[in-house]
Amino acid sequence: MTHSNDNTSARKGKHLSYSERSQIAILKIEHYSNRQIANVLDRVPQMINNEIHRGTITQLKRQKQNGKVYDYYTTCYDPDAGQAAYDRLRLNCGRRPKWADTDAFIEWADDKLLQEKWSPDVVVGFALTHDLFEPVIIPCTTTLYGWIDKGIMRTTNMDLLEKLSRKPKDASYRSRTNKRILGQSIEQRPSEIDDRQTFGHWEIDTVVGNKVKTDPVLLTLVERQTRFEITLKLKGKESVDQAICQLRERAGDTFSTVFKTITSDNGSEFAGLHEALQETLDVYFSHPYASWERGTSENQHKFIRRFIPKGKAIGPFSETHCLRIQQWMNDYPRKILGYQTPHTCFAKALRSLSQVA
């Protein structure tokens, strides 16, 4: 049966499938011409010509005759070879991927992600706001995560602490009566503090390594507007009041202008905080089991836990090491600060205070 007079219109814009390539191989064995195969598959003859040219392979065959072995070569169309050639050519189709022209950015980003422990969003935001590269070669945050997933960068998902450790939070919250009254409730805190409109309002907390009472703790203070962090290594929770008094002495006359309010939880280590500071500033206490009311401190603790994991004793870490953690946190660009560092924003706020004075 011949299809040479078939008038069916050829399909356009559709590539050959593997099953069609298999049909071509079978029809070639049956000695169909390329044009006849094109008619059977409803394809343009030139497409069949090109496909057979790409998928033709040379095979070595061996034949025994009269006690002798003869080797000879033959050519035939192979659907697997045709499919492999097609897949190889498809790699060169479409737009050139963005990462192919961003070697300098990728190298810089890997360094920030691996050495300085930045997040992908901070890498992208900092590069854009500081004009480190041409904007056209800087990907968006989602794209950068995609490059990490695909293995284009040296950074892996294992290096991204937040991506692997983030867990869904329980949205339920039960309001509990504060049985321990240590001072003013957070409900009395002025709204401009809640909105971070003014500088000088701090949150205080402690970071515990393990549950051994003799293990030192970290006292943390974070300024709510600039996210500037102060970290002090203490012998224990009972040393909090003494550390605050020493901090006030070191700050001198500037203490009351830099420290206007402090917000704390109801931990026993802060029981004397109100009495120690009542003549200098206002101290507010959050509700029990409401860590979200001190969200700035909680977020800061995530940074500390990168260096001092939960359950690991703080004692072996030197004060110098703790100061390095503090410095890293204050030099870490923040999206909420327009990818400026807390140190930069804190310095600007201090300059503004001196100009007003």
TORKOL-4160 file (C-alpha; in steps of 0.2 Angstrom, whole numbers, padded with zeros to 4 digits, m for minus):
357
<pt num="1" X="0000" Y="0000" Z="0000"/>
<pt num="2" X="0007" Y="0017" Z="m0005"/>
<pt num="3" X="0004" Y="0034" Z="0003"/>
<pt num="4" X="0012" Y="0045" Z="m0010"/>
<pt num="5" X="m0005" Y="0052" Z="m0015"/>
<pt num="6" X="m0011" Y="0056" Z="0003"/>
<pt num="7" X="m0016" Y="0074" Z="0005"/>
<pt num="8" X="m0017" Y="0075" Z="0024"/>
<pt num="9" X="m0009" Y="0091" Z="0030"/>
<pt num="10" X="0007" Y="0089" Z="0040"/>
<pt num="11" X="0007" Y="0094" Z="0058"/>
<pt num="12" X="0018" Y="0109" Z="0062"/>
<pt num="13" X="0027" Y="0114" Z="0078"/>
<pt num="14" X="0026" Y="0096" Z="0086"/>
<pt num="15" X="0043" Y="0087" Z="0088"/>
<pt num="16" X="0044" Y="0068" Z="0085"/>
<pt num="17" X="0041" Y="0057" Z="0100"/>
<pt num="18" X="0051" Y="0042" Z="0105"/>
<pt num="19" X="0036" Y="0031" Z="0099"/>
<pt num="20" X="0037" Y="0039" Z="0082"/>
<pt num="21" X="0055" Y="0036" Z="0081"/>
<pt num="22" X="0052" Y="0018" Z="0085"/>
<pt num="23" X="0040" Y="0017" Z="0071"/>
<pt num="24" X="0053" Y="0025" Z="0059"/>
<pt num="25" X="0065" Y="0011" Z="0064"/>
<pt num="26" X="0052" Y="m0003" Z="0060"/>
<pt num="27" X="0046" Y="0005" Z="0044"/>
<pt num="28" X="0065" Y="0006" Z="0038"/>
<pt num="29" X="0067" Y="m0012" Z="0041"/>
<pt num="30" X="0051" Y="m0015" Z="0030"/>
<pt num="31" X="0060" Y="m0005" Z="0017"/>
<pt num="32" X="0049" Y="0010" Z="0017"/>
<pt num="33" X="0056" Y="0026" Z="0009"/>
<pt num="34" X="0058" Y="0042" Z="0019"/>
<pt num="35" X="0043" Y="0050" Z="0010"/>
<pt num="36" X="0032" Y="0035" Z="0013"/>
<pt num="37" X="0037" Y="0035" Z="0032"/>
<pt num="38" X="0032" Y="0054" Z="0032"/>
<pt num="39" X="0015" Y="0050" Z="0025"/>
<pt num="40" X="0012" Y="0036" Z="0038"/>
<pt num="41" X="0017" Y="0048" Z="0052"/>
<pt num="42" X="0009" Y="0063" Z="0044"/>
<pt num="43" X="0025" Y="0072" Z="0045"/>
<pt num="44" X="0035" Y="0083" Z="0033"/>
<pt num="45" X="0047" Y="0072" Z="0023"/>
<pt num="46" X="0062" Y="0084" Z="0027"/>
<pt num="47" X="0059" Y="0081" Z="0045"/>
<pt num="48" X="0060" Y="0062" Z="0042"/>
<pt num="49" X="0076" Y="0064" Z="0032"/>
<pt num="50" X="0084" Y="0075" Z="0046"/>
<pt num="51" X="0079" Y="0062" Z="0059"/>
<pt num="52" X="0086" Y="0047" Z="0050"/>
<pt num="53" X="0102" Y="0057" Z="0047"/>
<pt num="54" X="0104" Y="0061" Z="0065"/>
<pt num="55" X="0099" Y="0044" Z="0072"/>
<pt num="56" X="0109" Y="0033" Z="0060"/>
<pt num="57" X="0122" Y="0023" Z="0068"/>
<pt num="58" X="0136" Y="0011" Z="0062"/>
<pt num="59" X="0136" Y="m0007" Z="0069"/>
<pt num="60" X="0149" Y="m0020" Z="0068"/>
<pt num="61" X="0142" Y="m0037" Z="0063"/>
<pt num="62" X="0150" Y="m0054" Z="0063"/>
<pt num="63" X="0146" Y="m0069" Z="0052"/>
<pt num="64" X="0152" Y="m0086" Z="0051"/>
<pt num="65" X="0153" Y="m0095" Z="0034"/>
<pt num="66" X="0163" Y="m0110" Z="0029"/>
<pt num="67" X="0172" Y="m0111" Z="0045"/>
<pt num="68" X="0178" Y="m0093" Z="0044"/>
<pt num="69" X="0172" Y="m0078" Z="0053"/>
<pt num="70" X="0169" Y="m0062" Z="0044"/>
<pt num="71" X="0167" Y="m0045" Z="0051"/>
<pt num="72" X="0158" Y="m0031" Z="0042"/>
<pt num="73" X="0150" Y="m0014" Z="0046"/>
<pt num="74" X="0132" Y="m0009" Z="0042"/>
<pt num="75" X="0122" Y="0007" Z="0045"/>
<pt num="76" X="0104" Y="0008" Z="0052"/>
<pt num="77" X="0093" Y="0020" Z="0060"/>
<pt num="78" X="0092" Y="0018" Z="0079"/>
<pt num="79" X="0077" Y="0026" Z="0089"/>
<pt num="80" X="0088" Y="0027" Z="0105"/>
<pt num="81" X="0102" Y="0036" Z="0095"/>
<pt num="82" X="0089" Y="0048" Z="0087"/>
<pt num="83" X="0082" Y="0052" Z="0104"/>
<pt num="84" X="0099" Y="0055" Z="0112"/>
<pt num="85" X="0104" Y="0067" Z="0098"/>
<pt num="86" X="0087" Y="0076" Z="0100"/>
<pt num="87" X="0089" Y="0078" Z="0119"/>
<pt num="88" X="0107" Y="0084" Z="0116"/>
<pt num="89" X="0102" Y="0097" Z="0104"/>
<pt num="90" X="0087" Y="0103" Z="0115"/>
<pt num="91" X="0100" Y="0108" Z="0128"/>
<pt num="92" X="0105" Y="0122" Z="0117"/>
<pt num="93" X="0088" Y="0128" Z="0114"/>
<pt num="94" X="0079" Y="0143" Z="0123"/>
<pt num="95" X="0086" Y="0158" Z="0132"/>
<pt num="96" X="0104" Y="0156" Z="0139"/>
<pt num="97" X="0102" Y="0153" Z="0158"/>
<pt num="98" X="0105" Y="0169" Z="0169"/>
<pt num="99" X="0118" Y="0160" Z="0180"/>
<pt num="100" X="0129" Y="0156" Z="0165"/>
<pt num="101" X="0134" Y="0175" Z="0164"/>
<pt num="102" X="0135" Y="0178" Z="0183"/>
<pt num="103" X="0151" Y="0169" Z="0188"/>
<pt num="104" X="0157" Y="0184" Z="0198"/>
<pt num="105" X="0141" Y="0186" Z="0208"/>
<pt num="106" X="0140" Y="0167" Z="0211"/>
<pt num="107" X="0158" Y="0167" Z="0218"/>
<pt num="108" X="0154" Y="0182" Z="0229"/>
<pt num="109" X="0137" Y="0175" Z="0235"/>
<pt num="110" X="0145" Y="0158" Z="0239"/>
<pt num="111" X="0158" Y="0167" Z="0250"/>
<pt num="112" X="0144" Y="0177" Z="0259"/>
<pt num="113" X="0133" Y="0161" Z="0262"/>
<pt num="114" X="0147" Y="0149" Z="0267"/>
<pt num="115" X="0160" Y="0160" Z="0276"/>
<pt num="116" X="0149" Y="0174" Z="0283"/>
<pt num="117" X="0133" Y="0164" Z="0286"/>
<pt num="118" X="0122" Y="0176" Z="0276"/>
<pt num="119" X="0105" Y="0171" Z="0270"/>
<pt num="120" X="0101" Y="0171" Z="0251"/>
<pt num="121" X="0089" Y="0186" Z="0254"/>
<pt num="122" X="0102" Y="0196" Z="0262"/>
<pt num="123" X="0115" Y="0192" Z="0249"/>
<pt num="124" X="0103" Y="0198" Z="0235"/>
<pt num="125" X="0097" Y="0213" Z="0244"/>
<pt num="126" X="0114" Y="0219" Z="0250"/>
<pt num="127" X="0121" Y="0217" Z="0232"/>
<pt num="128" X="0106" Y="0227" Z="0225"/>
<pt num="129" X="0106" Y="0241" Z="0238"/>
<pt num="130" X="0125" Y="0243" Z="0237"/>
<pt num="131" X="0127" Y="0242" Z="0218"/>
<pt num="132" X="0140" Y="0229" Z="0219"/>
<pt num="133" X="0136" Y="0221" Z="0202"/>
<pt num="134" X="0126" Y="0226" Z="0187"/>
<pt num="135" X="0107" Y="0224" Z="0192"/>
<pt num="136" X="0105" Y="0213" Z="0176"/>
<pt num="137" X="0116" Y="0199" Z="0183"/>
<pt num="138" X="0109" Y="0199" Z="0201"/>
<pt num="139" X="0095" Y="0186" Z="0203"/>
<pt num="140" X="0079" Y="0188" Z="0214"/>
<pt num="141" X="0079" Y="0178" Z="0230"/>
<pt num="142" X="0068" Y="0165" Z="0223"/>
<pt num="143" X="0080" Y="0162" Z="0209"/>
<pt num="144" X="0095" Y="0161" Z="0220"/>
<pt num="145" X="0086" Y="0148" Z="0231"/>
<pt num="146" X="0083" Y="0138" Z="0214"/>
<pt num="147" X="0101" Y="0139" Z="0210"/>
<pt num="148" X="0106" Y="0132" Z="0227"/>
<pt num="149" X="0093" Y="0118" Z="0224"/>
<pt num="150" X="0100" Y="0114" Z="0207"/>
<pt num="151" X="0118" Y="0112" Z="0213"/>
<pt num="152" X="0124" Y="0127" Z="0202"/>
<pt num="153" X="0132" Y="0135" Z="0218"/>
<pt num="154" X="0144" Y="0128" Z="0231"/>
<pt num="155" X="0132" Y="0132" Z="0244"/>
<pt num="156" X="0119" Y="0118" Z="0248"/>
<pt num="157" X="0103" Y="0117" Z="0257"/>
<pt num="158" X="0112" Y="0110" Z="0272"/>
<pt num="159" X="0122" Y="0126" Z="0273"/>
<pt num="160" X="0105" Y="0136" Z="0275"/>
<pt num="161" X="0100" Y="0135" Z="0293"/>
<pt num="162" X="0083" Y="0143" Z="0292"/>
<pt num="163" X="0078" Y="0133" Z="0277"/>
<pt num="164" X="0080" Y="0116" Z="0286"/>
<pt num="165" X="0076" Y="0120" Z="0303"/>
<pt num="166" X="0060" Y="0131" Z="0301"/>
<pt num="167" X="0045" Y="0123" Z="0308"/>
<pt num="168" X="0026" Y="0128" Z="0307"/>
<pt num="169" X="0021" Y="0137" Z="0322"/>
<pt num="170" X="0006" Y="0134" Z="0333"/>
<pt num="171" X="m0006" Y="0149" Z="0330"/>
<pt num="172" X="m0016" Y="0145" Z="0346"/>
<pt num="173" X="m0012" Y="0157" Z="0361"/>
<pt num="174" X="m0021" Y="0156" Z="0377"/>
<pt num="175" X="m0020" Y="0172" Z="0388"/>
<pt num="176" X="m0014" Y="0168" Z="0405"/>
<pt num="177" X="m0015" Y="0179" Z="0421"/>
<pt num="178" X="0002" Y="0185" Z="0426"/>
<pt num="179" X="0004" Y="0178" Z="0444"/>
<pt num="180" X="0021" Y="0186" Z="0446"/>
<pt num="181" X="0020" Y="0205" Z="0446"/>
<pt num="182" X="0038" Y="0212" Z="0444"/>
<pt num="183" X="0033" Y="0229" Z="0438"/>
<pt num="184" X="0023" Y="0238" Z="0424"/>
<pt num="185" X="0014" Y="0227" Z="0411"/>
<pt num="186" X="0019" Y="0228" Z="0393"/>
<pt num="187" X="0001" Y="0233" Z="0391"/>
<pt num="188" X="0006" Y="0250" Z="0398"/>
<pt num="189" X="0020" Y="0252" Z="0386"/>
<pt num="190" X="0017" Y="0268" Z="0374"/>
<pt num="191" X="0012" Y="0264" Z="0356"/>
<pt num="192" X="0027" Y="0273" Z="0349"/>
<pt num="193" X="0038" Y="0259" Z="0357"/>
<pt num="194" X="0027" Y="0246" Z="0349"/>
<pt num="195" X="0029" Y="0254" Z="0332"/>
<pt num="196" X="0048" Y="0256" Z="0334"/>
<pt num="197" X="0046" Y="0275" Z="0330"/>
<pt num="198" X="0059" Y="0281" Z="0342"/>
<pt num="199" X="0076" Y="0275" Z="0347"/>
<pt num="200" X="0082" Y="0269" Z="0364"/>
<pt num="201" X="0070" Y="0255" Z="0368"/>
<pt num="202" X="0077" Y="0238" Z="0372"/>
<pt num="203" X="0072" Y="0220" Z="0375"/>
<pt num="204" X="0082" Y="0210" Z="0388"/>
<pt num="205" X="0084" Y="0191" Z="0389"/>
<pt num="206" X="0095" Y="0177" Z="0394"/>
<pt num="207" X="0102" Y="0163" Z="0383"/>
<pt num="208" X="0105" Y="0146" Z="0392"/>
<pt num="209" X="0117" Y="0133" Z="0386"/>
<pt num="210" X="0112" Y="0118" Z="0396"/>
<pt num="211" X="0102" Y="0115" Z="0411"/>
<pt num="212" X="0116" Y="0114" Z="0423"/>
<pt num="213" X="0115" Y="0128" Z="0436"/>
<pt num="214" X="0134" Y="0131" Z="0437"/>
<pt num="215" X="0135" Y="0134" Z="0418"/>
<pt num="216" X="0136" Y="0152" Z="0413"/>
<pt num="217" X="0123" Y="0161" Z="0403"/>
<pt num="218" X="0122" Y="0175" Z="0390"/>
<pt num="219" X="0113" Y="0191" Z="0394"/>
<pt num="220" X="0107" Y="0199" Z="0378"/>
<pt num="221" X="0100" Y="0217" Z="0376"/>
<pt num="222" X="0093" Y="0222" Z="0358"/>
<pt num="223" X="0088" Y="0239" Z="0353"/>
<pt num="224" X="0071" Y="0237" Z="0345"/>
<pt num="225" X="0073" Y="0250" Z="0331"/>
<pt num="226" X="0090" Y="0247" Z="0325"/>
<pt num="227" X="0092" Y="0228" Z="0331"/>
<pt num="228" X="0109" Y="0232" Z="0338"/>
<pt num="229" X="0114" Y="0219" Z="0350"/>
<pt num="230" X="0124" Y="0219" Z="0367"/>
<pt num="231" X="0129" Y="0201" Z="0373"/>
<pt num="232" X="0137" Y="0198" Z="0390"/>
<pt num="233" X="0143" Y="0182" Z="0397"/>
<pt num="234" X="0138" Y="0180" Z="0415"/>
<pt num="235" X="0142" Y="0167" Z="0428"/>
<pt num="236" X="0124" Y="0163" Z="0430"/>
<pt num="237" X="0106" Y="0171" Z="0430"/>
<pt num="238" X="0109" Y="0178" Z="0447"/>
<pt num="239" X="0122" Y="0190" Z="0440"/>
<pt num="240" X="0110" Y="0200" Z="0429"/>
<pt num="241" X="0107" Y="0215" Z="0441"/>
<pt num="242" X="0126" Y="0216" Z="0444"/>
<pt num="243" X="0129" Y="0216" Z="0425"/>
<pt num="244" X="0116" Y="0230" Z="0422"/>
<pt num="245" X="0124" Y="0241" Z="0435"/>
<pt num="246" X="0141" Y="0239" Z="0427"/>
<pt num="247" X="0134" Y="0243" Z="0410"/>
<pt num="248" X="0126" Y="0259" Z="0417"/>
<pt num="249" X="0142" Y="0264" Z="0425"/>
<pt num="250" X="0152" Y="0261" Z="0409"/>
<pt num="251" X="0139" Y="0271" Z="0399"/>
<pt num="252" X="0140" Y="0286" Z="0411"/>
<pt num="253" X="0129" Y="0301" Z="0407"/>
<pt num="254" X="0124" Y="0293" Z="0390"/>
<pt num="255" X="0115" Y="0279" Z="0398"/>
<pt num="256" X="0098" Y="0288" Z="0401"/>
<pt num="257" X="0098" Y="0294" Z="0383"/>
<pt num="258" X="0103" Y="0277" Z="0375"/>
<pt num="259" X="0092" Y="0267" Z="0387"/>
<pt num="260" X="0075" Y="0274" Z="0388"/>
<pt num="261" X="0065" Y="0258" Z="0392"/>
<pt num="262" X="0068" Y="0240" Z="0394"/>
<pt num="263" X="0056" Y="0226" Z="0391"/>
<pt num="264" X="0058" Y="0209" Z="0399"/>
<pt num="265" X="0050" Y="0193" Z="0403"/>
<pt num="266" X="0045" Y="0187" Z="0420"/>
<pt num="267" X="0060" Y="0176" Z="0423"/>
<pt num="268" X="0066" Y="0176" Z="0441"/>
<pt num="269" X="0083" Y="0183" Z="0435"/>
<pt num="270" X="0074" Y="0199" Z="0431"/>
<pt num="271" X="0065" Y="0201" Z="0448"/>
<pt num="272" X="0076" Y="0215" Z="0453"/>
<pt num="273" X="0077" Y="0224" Z="0437"/>
<pt num="274" X="0063" Y="0237" Z="0441"/>
<pt num="275" X="0070" Y="0241" Z="0457"/>
<pt num="276" X="0088" Y="0243" Z="0450"/>
<pt num="277" X="0083" Y="0255" Z="0436"/>
<pt num="278" X="0067" Y="0263" Z="0442"/>
<pt num="279" X="0076" Y="0280" Z="0444"/>
<pt num="280" X="0083" Y="0279" Z="0427"/>
<pt num="281" X="0071" Y="0271" Z="0415"/>
<pt num="282" X="0054" Y="0262" Z="0413"/>
<pt num="283" X="0054" Y="0243" Z="0414"/>
<pt num="284" X="0040" Y="0233" Z="0406"/>
<pt num="285" X="0036" Y="0215" Z="0408"/>
<pt num="286" X="0028" Y="0204" Z="0395"/>
<pt num="287" X="0014" Y="0191" Z="0398"/>
<pt num="288" X="0019" Y="0173" Z="0403"/>
<pt num="289" X="0021" Y="0161" Z="0388"/>
<pt num="290" X="0020" Y="0176" Z="0376"/>
<pt num="291" X="0037" Y="0176" Z="0369"/>
<pt num="292" X="0030" Y="0184" Z="0353"/>
<pt num="293" X="0028" Y="0200" Z="0363"/>
<pt num="294" X="0047" Y="0201" Z="0363"/>
<pt num="295" X="0049" Y="0195" Z="0345"/>
<pt num="296" X="0065" Y="0205" Z="0342"/>
<pt num="297" X="0074" Y="0195" Z="0356"/>
<pt num="298" X="0068" Y="0179" Z="0350"/>
<pt num="299" X="0074" Y="0182" Z="0332"/>
<pt num="300" X="0091" Y="0188" Z="0339"/>
<pt num="301" X="0093" Y="0171" Z="0348"/>
<pt num="302" X="0091" Y="0162" Z="0332"/>
<pt num="303" X="0107" Y="0170" Z="0326"/>
<pt num="304" X="0116" Y="0166" Z="0343"/>
<pt num="305" X="0110" Y="0148" Z="0341"/>
<pt num="306" X="0120" Y="0146" Z="0325"/>
<pt num="307" X="0136" Y="0147" Z="0335"/>
<pt num="308" X="0130" Y="0140" Z="0352"/>
<pt num="309" X="0117" Y="0126" Z="0349"/>
<pt num="310" X="0104" Y="0122" Z="0361"/>
<pt num="311" X="0110" Y="0111" Z="0375"/>
<pt num="312" X="0128" Y="0115" Z="0372"/>
<pt num="313" X="0137" Y="0122" Z="0388"/>
<pt num="314" X="0141" Y="0141" Z="0387"/>
<pt num="315" X="0156" Y="0139" Z="0399"/>
<pt num="316" X="0169" Y="0133" Z="0386"/>
<pt num="317" X="0165" Y="0148" Z="0375"/>
<pt num="318" X="0177" Y="0163" Z="0379"/>
<pt num="319" X="0171" Y="0181" Z="0381"/>
<pt num="320" X="0181" Y="0185" Z="0366"/>
<pt num="321" X="0171" Y="0172" Z="0356"/>
<pt num="322" X="0154" Y="0179" Z="0363"/>
<pt num="323" X="0160" Y="0196" Z="0357"/>
<pt num="324" X="0163" Y="0190" Z="0340"/>
<pt num="325" X="0146" Y="0183" Z="0339"/>
<pt num="326" X="0139" Y="0200" Z="0345"/>
<pt num="327" X="0150" Y="0209" Z="0331"/>
<pt num="328" X="0144" Y="0196" Z="0318"/>
<pt num="329" X="0126" Y="0200" Z="0322"/>
<pt num="330" X="0128" Y="0219" Z="0322"/>
<pt num="331" X="0137" Y="0218" Z="0305"/>
<pt num="332" X="0124" Y="0207" Z="0297"/>
<pt num="333" X="0113" Y="0216" Z="0285"/>
<pt num="334" X="0094" Y="0216" Z="0288"/>
<pt num="335" X="0080" Y="0216" Z="0276"/>
<pt num="336" X="0070" Y="0226" Z="0288"/>
<pt num="337" X="0083" Y="0239" Z="0289"/>
<pt num="338" X="0085" Y="0241" Z="0270"/>
<pt num="339" X="0099" Y="0229" Z="0270"/>
<pt num="340" X="0109" Y="0240" Z="0281"/>
<pt num="341" X="0118" Y="0233" Z="0297"/>
<pt num="342" X="0112" Y="0236" Z="0314"/>
<pt num="343" X="0129" Y="0244" Z="0318"/>
<pt num="344" X="0127" Y="0257" Z="0304"/>
<pt num="345" X="0109" Y="0261" Z="0310"/>
<pt num="346" X="0114" Y="0262" Z="0328"/>
<pt num="347" X="0128" Y="0274" Z="0324"/>
<pt num="348" X="0116" Y="0285" Z="0314"/>
<pt num="349" X="0104" Y="0285" Z="0329"/>
<pt num="350" X="0118" Y="0290" Z="0341"/>
<pt num="351" X="0124" Y="0304" Z="0329"/>
<pt num="352" X="0106" Y="0311" Z="0328"/>
<pt num="353" X="0105" Y="0311" Z="0348"/>
<pt num="354" X="0121" Y="0321" Z="0349"/>
<pt num="355" X="0115" Y="0334" Z="0336"/>
<pt num="356" X="0099" Y="0336" Z="0346"/>
<pt num="357" X="0109" Y="0338" Z="0362"/>
